[in-house]
Amino acid sequence: MIGITSYGAYVPLWRLSRDAIAKGAKGEKAICHYDEDAITMAVAAAADCLHGVEREKVDGLIFASTNSPYKEKQAASIVAAGADLRRDIVTADFAGSLKAGTTGLRFACDAVKAGSAKQMMVTAADRRQGAPLSAYDQDLGDGAAALMVGDSNVIASLEGSYSISDEILDVWRSSDDTFLRTTHERFAQTEGYVKVISEAIAGLMKKNKLEAKDFAKIAIYTPTARRVADVAKKLGFDAKTQVQDVFFSVMGNTGVPYAMMLFVAALEEAKPGDLILLAGYGDGADAFAFRVTEEIEKVRGNAARRGMKKHLDSKMVINDYKTYWLWRGLLNPITEEGFLPHHYWKTSPVMLWRERDRILRFRGGKCKACGAVNFPPQRACGNCGTEGQFDSVRLSDKKGTIWTFSMDYLSSQVEVPIVCPLVHLEGGGRFQVYMTDCVAEEVKVGMEIEMSFRKIMVRDGINNYYWKATPIRA
């Protein structure tokens, strides 16, 4: 039996009130903090998906996005390192289309079915950008999802799939564009979205002898909150009882991961035996039918998993459009001297390669003699002095507390002040890091923290990632 064995999601802590964009607009949308992008969100979703999963048994990782920070460099390898997966796995980027996530899911299912992998993780994340004050600027949200595909302990078995390809210019962005482009909305929706995704879903049902009434929930990509109702009506679904909430007013359209995030939300509420429809759209469409099994209760019972519900419930709202643009990197702060801060910083690819286990995988050394955890890894144990006797230990999934902290008011014009805590991790390990997703006035000694994969800076065309401390999200 092939299907989903685990799931995860990530919705940024921060939300922007739509009223900040257009006076009187209702609701809010999820937005990345200044140190987040598609890769950091994918790592967070992967970590959520890995709760209760043996990382050593994951055979591959797919990263799907229309917003990879690199035009020529694989992002999936960074996500796999951040998730601390084995090195002898297959990694691949899927890009260029809003259905990149569901297409990656189909390839993962095919790989497991063919026997070339026992478990494949599909991550999807997007941070799309609409032009200032446009409808897209109001509607687009940020987020990520991760699905594990395997052939044992399946929580949702794959009953069937159907895909079509369709060439249409409805929404696009060239390599030189910062903002999305779109054609006339009526043409894009009637000849594109509604027609094409309906065709894929109808093809799935015909191929597998299914009817609309057979499905408990349908999780379908939708460009706007109302369009999914058009598809449901056209195919005979009940929009009130069968359509998964699209979270448009509290999260927005998250692009590539959107359908997968809705699918995760459906799994969080599903009962064994339920049939769930998952459909992604973009230059064609992918449609899947998944049957929920008894195994769902074991995965759902893991309290550490946040999924969609806990991430949506945990939030901080801003109502400042300028701050939003500053975080997006589209409004650059200038110092009094007339240049960007840290203009003198350089990045060494050699150093990043040499220290990749410490920087990306966040691994320390556990002394074989006394058991003390040293980070950064040392030649000699800082506790007992024993030399060269260490076991590599993962620290990224450890929680901790703030031992002491300082405030930096000078090194950044994007976040002032930057909180620099000295943290003590459970099980050992004490070091200084940056803190993010926090209110500086609320930081205190003894505060509980967890680690989060973030972007430190971009220099010389290189995205520098590292781990920061964050207050534990409820």
C-alpha positions as CSV (number, residue, x, y, z in Angstrom):
1,M,0.0,0.0,0.0
2,I,1.4,3.4,-1.1
3,G,0.4,6.7,0.5
4,I,1.0,9.4,3.1
5,T,2.8,8.3,6.3
6,S,3.3,11.7,7.9
7,Y,2.5,15.3,7.4
8,G,3.7,18.7,8.5
9,A,3.0,22.4,7.8
10,Y,4.4,25.8,8.6
11,V,2.6,29.2,8.8
12,P,4.8,32.1,9.8
13,L,4.1,33.7,13.2
14,W,3.5,37.1,11.7
15,R,0.3,38.3,10.0
16,L,-0.3,41.6,8.1
17,S,-3.7,43.1,8.5
18,R,-5.2,43.7,5.1
19,D,-6.4,47.0,6.3
20,A,-2.8,48.2,6.2
21,I,-2.8,47.6,2.4
22,A,-6.3,48.8,1.6
23,K,-8.3,50.8,4.1
24,G,-11.3,48.9,5.2
25,A,-10.1,45.5,3.8
26,K,-11.1,42.6,6.1
27,G,-8.8,39.8,7.4
28,E,-5.1,39.2,7.4
29,K,-2.4,37.3,5.6
30,A,0.5,35.3,6.8
31,I,3.9,36.9,6.1
32,C,7.5,35.9,6.4
33,H,9.7,37.6,9.0
34,Y,12.7,39.4,7.5
35,D,14.9,36.4,8.0
36,E,12.6,33.8,6.4
37,D,12.2,32.6,2.8
38,A,11.0,29.5,0.9
39,I,13.9,27.4,2.1
40,T,13.6,28.3,5.8
41,M,9.9,27.6,5.7
42,A,10.4,24.3,4.0
43,V,12.9,23.3,6.7
44,A,10.3,24.2,9.3
45,A,7.6,22.2,7.6
46,A,10.0,19.2,7.2
47,A,10.8,19.3,10.9
48,D,7.0,19.2,11.7
49,C,6.6,16.3,9.4
50,L,9.5,14.4,10.9
51,H,8.0,14.1,14.4
52,G,7.8,10.4,15.1
53,V,9.7,9.5,11.9
54,E,13.2,7.9,11.8
55,R,15.2,10.4,9.7
56,E,17.7,7.7,8.8
57,K,15.0,5.9,6.8
58,V,14.1,8.8,4.6
59,D,15.4,8.1,1.1
60,G,14.7,11.3,-0.7
61,L,13.5,14.9,-0.5
62,I,11.7,17.1,-3.1
63,F,11.6,20.8,-2.7
64,A,8.8,22.6,-4.7
65,S,8.6,26.4,-5.0
66,T,8.3,29.2,-7.5
67,N,10.5,31.3,-5.2
68,S,13.8,29.5,-4.7
69,P,16.5,32.0,-3.7
70,Y,18.8,30.5,-6.3
71,K,18.4,30.4,-10.1
72,E,21.2,28.0,-10.5
73,K,21.8,25.9,-7.3
74,Q,19.6,23.2,-5.8
75,A,17.6,24.3,-2.9
76,A,16.5,20.7,-1.9
77,S,20.0,19.9,-0.8
78,I,19.9,22.9,1.7
79,V,16.5,21.7,3.0
80,A,17.7,18.2,3.4
81,A,20.8,19.5,5.3
82,G,18.5,21.7,7.5
83,A,16.3,18.6,8.2
84,D,19.5,16.6,9.0
85,L,18.7,13.8,6.6
86,R,21.2,11.2,5.3
87,R,23.6,12.3,2.6
88,D,23.0,9.2,0.4
89,I,19.5,10.3,-0.6
90,V,18.1,11.7,-3.8
91,T,17.1,15.4,-3.8
92,A,15.4,17.4,-6.5
93,D,13.8,20.8,-7.0
94,F,10.4,21.2,-8.7
95,A,9.7,24.7,-9.9
96,G,8.1,26.9,-12.5
97,S,4.5,26.1,-11.7
98,L,2.0,26.5,-8.9
99,K,1.4,22.7,-9.1
100,A,5.0,22.0,-8.5
101,G,4.2,20.6,-5.1
102,T,1.4,18.2,-6.2
103,T,3.5,17.2,-9.3
104,G,6.4,16.4,-6.9
105,L,4.0,14.4,-4.8
106,R,3.1,12.3,-7.8
107,F,6.7,11.7,-8.6
108,A,7.4,10.6,-5.0
109,C,4.4,8.2,-5.0
110,D,5.7,6.7,-8.3
111,A,9.3,6.4,-6.8
112,V,8.0,4.5,-3.8
113,K,5.7,2.4,-5.9
114,A,8.6,1.5,-8.2
115,G,10.7,0.5,-5.2
116,S,13.5,3.0,-5.8
117,A,12.7,4.5,-2.4
118,K,10.9,3.4,0.8
119,Q,10.2,6.9,2.0
120,M,10.2,10.2,0.2
121,M,9.5,13.6,1.6
122,V,7.8,16.3,-0.5
123,T,8.3,19.8,0.8
124,A,6.6,22.9,-0.7
125,A,7.0,26.6,0.2
126,D,6.4,29.9,-1.4
127,R,6.8,33.6,-0.7
128,R,5.2,35.2,-3.7
129,Q,5.0,39.0,-4.2
130,G,2.2,41.1,-5.7
131,A,2.8,44.6,-6.9
132,P,2.3,47.3,-4.2
133,L,-1.4,47.9,-3.3
134,S,-2.6,45.4,-5.9
135,A,-5.1,42.6,-5.3
136,Y,-2.3,40.1,-5.3
137,D,-0.6,42.2,-2.6
138,Q,-3.7,41.7,-0.4
139,D,-4.4,38.0,-1.3
140,L,-1.0,36.3,-1.3
141,G,0.2,34.7,1.9
142,D,3.4,32.8,2.9
143,G,3.6,29.2,4.1
144,A,4.9,25.7,3.6
145,A,3.8,22.0,3.8
146,A,5.6,18.7,3.9
147,L,4.2,15.2,3.1
148,M,6.0,11.9,3.7
149,V,5.2,9.2,1.2
150,G,5.9,5.6,2.1
151,D,4.7,1.9,1.8
152,S,4.2,1.1,5.4
153,N,2.3,2.6,8.3
154,V,0.3,4.5,5.8
155,I,-2.2,7.1,7.2
156,A,-3.8,7.9,3.9
157,S,-3.5,5.4,1.0
158,L,-3.3,6.6,-2.6
159,E,-6.5,5.3,-4.3
160,G,-5.8,7.1,-7.6
161,S,-4.3,10.1,-9.4
162,Y,-4.9,12.0,-12.6
163,S,-2.9,14.8,-14.2
164,I,-3.2,17.0,-17.3
165,S,-1.0,19.6,-18.9
166,D,-2.4,22.9,-20.1
167,E,-0.5,25.8,-21.8
168,I,-2.0,29.1,-20.7
169,L,-0.6,32.5,-19.7
170,D,-2.8,33.3,-16.7
171,V,-0.3,34.1,-14.0
172,W,3.4,34.3,-14.6
173,R,6.7,35.9,-13.6
174,S,9.8,36.1,-15.8
175,S,13.3,35.7,-14.4
176,D,13.7,39.5,-14.3
177,D,10.3,40.2,-12.6
178,T,9.9,41.0,-8.9
179,F,6.1,41.0,-9.0
180,L,3.6,38.6,-10.5
181,R,2.0,39.3,-13.8
182,T,-1.6,38.3,-14.8
183,T,-3.9,38.4,-17.8
184,H,-7.6,39.4,-17.6
185,E,-9.1,37.8,-14.5
186,R,-12.2,36.5,-16.3
187,F,-10.2,34.7,-18.9
188,A,-7.7,33.4,-16.3
189,Q,-10.4,31.9,-14.1
190,T,-12.9,30.6,-16.7
191,E,-10.6,29.2,-19.3
192,G,-7.8,28.5,-16.9
193,Y,-8.5,27.6,-13.3
194,V,-12.1,26.5,-13.2
195,K,-12.0,24.7,-16.5
196,V,-8.7,22.9,-16.1
197,I,-8.9,21.8,-12.4
198,S,-12.4,20.6,-13.0
199,E,-11.2,18.6,-15.9
200,A,-8.5,16.9,-13.8
201,I,-10.9,16.1,-11.0
202,A,-13.5,14.8,-13.3
203,G,-10.8,12.6,-15.0
204,L,-9.8,11.2,-11.6
205,M,-13.4,10.3,-10.7
206,K,-14.1,8.7,-14.1
207,K,-10.8,6.7,-14.0
208,N,-11.4,5.4,-10.5
209,K,-15.3,5.1,-10.7
210,L,-15.8,7.7,-8.0
211,E,-18.6,10.2,-7.5
212,A,-18.7,13.5,-5.7
213,K,-20.7,12.0,-2.8
214,D,-17.9,9.5,-2.1
215,F,-15.5,12.2,-0.8
216,A,-15.6,13.4,2.8
217,K,-13.4,16.5,2.0
218,I,-11.9,18.2,-1.0
219,A,-8.7,20.2,-0.6
220,I,-8.3,22.2,-3.8
221,Y,-6.0,25.0,-4.8
222,T,-8.0,28.2,-5.3
223,P,-6.8,31.6,-6.5
224,T,-9.5,33.3,-4.5
225,A,-11.9,32.3,-1.7
226,R,-14.9,32.2,-4.0
227,R,-13.5,30.3,-7.0
228,V,-13.4,26.9,-5.1
229,A,-17.2,27.1,-4.8
230,D,-17.4,27.4,-8.6
231,V,-15.5,24.2,-9.0
232,A,-17.4,22.4,-6.3
233,K,-20.8,23.4,-7.9
234,K,-19.6,22.4,-11.4
235,L,-18.6,18.9,-10.2
236,G,-21.5,18.3,-7.8
237,F,-19.8,18.8,-4.4
238,D,-21.5,20.4,-1.5
239,A,-19.5,23.6,-0.9
240,K,-20.7,23.8,2.7
241,T,-19.9,20.3,3.9
242,Q,-17.3,18.9,1.6
243,V,-15.0,21.8,0.7
244,Q,-12.0,22.2,3.1
245,D,-11.8,25.7,4.6
246,V,-9.3,27.6,2.5
247,F,-8.2,29.9,5.3
248,F,-8.2,32.9,2.9
249,S,-9.1,35.5,5.5
250,V,-6.5,34.3,8.0
251,M,-3.6,33.2,5.8
252,G,-4.1,34.0,2.2
253,N,-3.2,32.1,-1.0
254,T,0.2,30.5,-0.3
255,G,0.9,29.4,-3.9
256,V,2.7,26.1,-4.4
257,P,2.1,24.7,-0.9
258,Y,-1.5,25.9,-0.8
259,A,-3.3,22.7,-1.8
260,M,-1.0,20.6,0.3
261,M,-1.6,22.8,3.4
262,L,-5.3,22.4,2.9
263,F,-4.8,18.7,2.6
264,V,-2.9,18.7,5.9
265,A,-5.8,20.6,7.5
266,A,-8.2,18.0,6.2
267,L,-6.1,15.1,7.6
268,E,-6.1,16.8,11.0
269,E,-9.9,16.4,11.2
270,A,-10.4,13.2,9.1
271,K,-11.7,9.9,10.3
272,P,-10.5,6.4,9.3
273,G,-12.3,5.5,6.1
274,D,-12.7,9.1,4.8
275,L,-11.9,9.7,1.2
276,I,-10.1,13.0,0.6
277,L,-9.5,14.8,-2.7
278,L,-6.3,16.7,-3.2
279,A,-5.9,18.9,-6.3
280,G,-3.2,21.3,-7.4
281,Y,-3.4,23.8,-10.3
282,G,-0.8,25.6,-12.5
283,D,-0.2,25.1,-16.2
284,G,-2.4,22.1,-15.9
285,A,-3.6,20.2,-12.8
286,D,-2.9,17.2,-10.6
287,A,-5.7,15.4,-8.7
288,F,-5.4,12.6,-6.1
289,A,-7.8,10.5,-4.1
290,F,-6.5,9.4,-0.6
291,R,-8.3,7.0,1.8
292,V,-7.6,7.7,5.5
293,T,-6.6,4.6,7.5
294,E,-6.6,3.6,11.2
295,E,-2.9,4.7,11.4
296,I,-4.0,8.4,11.3
297,E,-4.6,8.3,15.0
298,K,-1.0,7.4,15.8
299,V,0.4,10.3,13.8
300,R,-2.2,12.8,15.0
301,G,-1.6,11.8,18.6
302,N,2.0,13.3,18.5
303,A,1.6,16.4,20.6
304,A,4.8,17.9,19.2
305,R,3.3,18.2,15.7
306,R,1.8,21.7,15.0
307,G,0.3,21.1,11.6
308,M,-2.1,23.7,10.3
309,K,-4.3,24.3,13.3
310,K,-1.6,25.1,15.9
311,H,0.3,27.3,13.5
312,L,-2.8,29.3,12.5
313,D,-3.7,29.7,16.2
314,S,-0.3,31.1,17.1
315,K,0.2,34.5,15.6
316,M,1.4,38.1,16.0
317,V,-0.3,40.8,13.8
318,I,1.2,44.0,12.5
319,N,-0.6,46.8,10.9
320,D,2.3,48.6,9.4
321,Y,2.7,48.4,5.6
322,K,6.2,50.0,5.7
323,T,7.5,47.3,8.1
324,Y,6.1,44.6,5.7
325,W,8.1,46.1,2.7
326,L,11.2,46.4,4.9
327,W,11.0,42.8,5.8
328,R,10.5,41.9,2.1
329,G,13.8,43.6,1.3
330,L,12.0,46.0,-1.1
331,L,12.6,49.0,1.1
332,N,16.3,49.2,1.9
333,P,17.4,51.0,5.1
334,I,20.3,53.4,4.5
335,T,22.8,54.5,7.1
336,E,23.8,58.1,7.7
337,E,27.0,57.4,5.8
338,G,24.9,56.6,2.7
339,F,25.6,52.9,2.4
340,L,23.9,49.7,3.5
341,P,25.0,48.3,6.8
342,H,27.6,45.5,6.8
343,H,28.7,46.4,3.3
344,Y,32.2,45.1,4.3
345,W,31.0,41.6,5.1
346,K,32.2,38.8,2.8
347,T,31.1,35.2,2.5
348,S,33.5,32.3,2.0
349,P,32.0,29.3,0.2
350,V,35.0,27.3,1.4
351,M,34.2,28.1,5.1
352,L,30.5,27.3,4.5
353,W,31.4,23.9,3.0
354,R,33.9,23.1,5.8
355,E,31.4,24.0,8.6
356,R,28.2,22.8,6.9
357,D,27.4,20.2,9.6
358,R,27.6,22.9,12.3
359,I,25.9,25.6,10.3
360,L,23.1,23.8,8.4
361,R,22.6,20.6,10.3
362,F,23.3,22.3,13.7
363,R,25.3,19.4,15.1
364,G,27.5,19.6,18.2
365,G,29.9,17.1,19.8
366,K,29.0,15.0,22.8
367,C,32.1,14.0,24.8
368,K,32.5,10.2,25.1
369,A,34.3,10.6,28.4
370,C,32.0,12.8,30.4
371,G,28.9,13.2,28.3
372,A,29.1,17.0,28.0
373,V,27.7,18.6,24.8
374,N,30.1,21.1,23.1
375,F,28.9,23.6,20.6
376,P,30.5,24.7,18.4
377,P,32.3,21.3,18.2
378,Q,35.7,21.5,19.9
379,R,39.0,19.6,19.6
380,A,39.0,19.2,23.4
381,C,36.0,18.9,25.7
382,G,35.3,22.1,27.5
383,N,34.2,20.2,30.6
384,C,36.8,17.5,31.1
385,G,39.5,18.3,28.6
386,T,39.4,15.0,26.8
387,E,40.7,15.4,23.2
388,G,39.1,14.0,20.0
389,Q,36.6,11.8,21.7
390,F,33.2,13.1,20.5
391,D,30.0,11.7,19.0
392,S,28.1,14.0,16.6
393,V,24.7,15.0,18.1
394,R,21.8,16.9,16.6
395,L,20.8,20.1,18.5
396,S,18.2,21.6,16.1
397,D,15.3,19.7,17.7
398,K,16.3,20.6,21.3
399,K,14.5,23.1,23.4
400,G,16.3,25.3,25.9
401,T,16.2,28.3,28.1
402,I,17.8,31.8,28.0
403,W,20.8,31.9,30.4
404,T,21.4,35.6,29.8
405,F,21.1,38.0,26.9
406,S,22.1,41.4,25.5
407,M,20.5,43.9,23.1
408,D,22.2,45.1,19.9
409,Y,20.9,48.5,18.7
410,L,23.6,49.1,16.1
411,S,24.1,46.3,13.6
412,S,20.6,46.2,11.9
413,Q,18.2,48.8,10.6
414,V,15.6,46.1,9.9
415,E,15.1,44.9,13.4
416,V,16.0,47.1,16.4
417,P,17.1,45.9,18.8
418,I,18.5,42.5,17.9
419,V,18.2,40.2,20.9
420,C,21.4,38.1,21.5
421,P,20.8,35.4,24.1
422,L,23.1,32.9,25.6
423,V,21.0,29.8,25.6
424,H,21.3,26.5,27.5
425,L,19.8,23.5,25.6
426,E,18.1,20.5,27.3
427,G,20.6,17.7,27.5
428,G,23.6,20.1,27.4
429,G,25.1,22.7,25.2
430,R,25.4,26.4,25.9
431,F,26.1,29.0,23.2
432,Q,25.2,32.5,21.9
433,V,22.9,33.0,19.0
434,Y,20.5,35.6,17.6
435,M,16.9,35.6,18.6
436,T,13.9,36.1,16.2
437,D,10.1,36.2,16.2
438,C,10.2,37.9,19.6
439,V,9.1,41.1,21.3
440,A,12.4,42.5,22.8
441,E,10.6,43.9,25.9
442,E,9.2,40.4,26.7
443,V,12.6,38.6,26.6
444,K,13.8,37.5,30.0
445,V,16.2,35.2,31.7
446,G,14.7,31.7,32.0
447,M,12.5,32.1,28.9
448,E,12.0,28.8,27.1
449,I,13.2,28.7,23.5
450,E,13.4,26.4,20.5
451,M,15.7,26.6,17.5
452,S,14.6,27.8,14.0
453,F,16.4,27.7,10.7
454,R,16.7,31.2,9.4
455,K,18.5,33.4,6.8
456,I,21.2,35.5,8.4
457,M,22.1,37.6,5.4
458,V,22.7,37.6,1.6
459,R,26.2,38.5,0.5
460,D,28.0,38.1,-2.8
461,G,24.9,36.3,-4.2
462,I,25.1,33.7,-1.4
463,N,22.2,33.1,1.0
464,N,23.7,32.5,4.4
465,Y,21.6,30.3,6.7
466,Y,22.0,29.5,10.4
467,W,19.9,28.6,13.4
468,K,18.3,31.2,15.7
469,A,16.4,30.9,18.9
470,T,12.7,31.7,19.1
471,P,10.2,31.8,21.9
472,I,8.3,28.5,21.9
473,R,5.1,28.8,19.8
474,A,2.0,27.7,21.7
